[in-house]
């Protein structure tokens, strides 16, 4: 049951995190594609709170499960390492589906319409 909760928390936080990261890229470089919802301060705070909370829940459940299953293999700092690794994996997934495509879209815009190579 807890693993299902961890997976759901991961998926939701990764999706919202990907949207957040793409909005940050658009806000910095490519404001034409910036969603109107991101321009309001409340959406930045609300999405940050949701992403952070769900990411911490996912990392805690996953790290605890890994310690329970493989506790005798790891050393005494294994919970902290697993916890940080889970957070890093969540961030990487959000980057792959959010910031990376936004950067590619911005670079394509520069190449096609501004004729600037970055």
Secondary structure as UniProt FT lines:
FT   HELIX           2..29
FT   HELIX           31..33
FT   HELIX           36..39
FT   HELIX           41..70
FT   TURN            71..73
FT   TURN            76..77
FT   HELIX           78..94
FT   HELIX           95..99
FT   HELIX           100..109
FT   HELIX           110..114
//
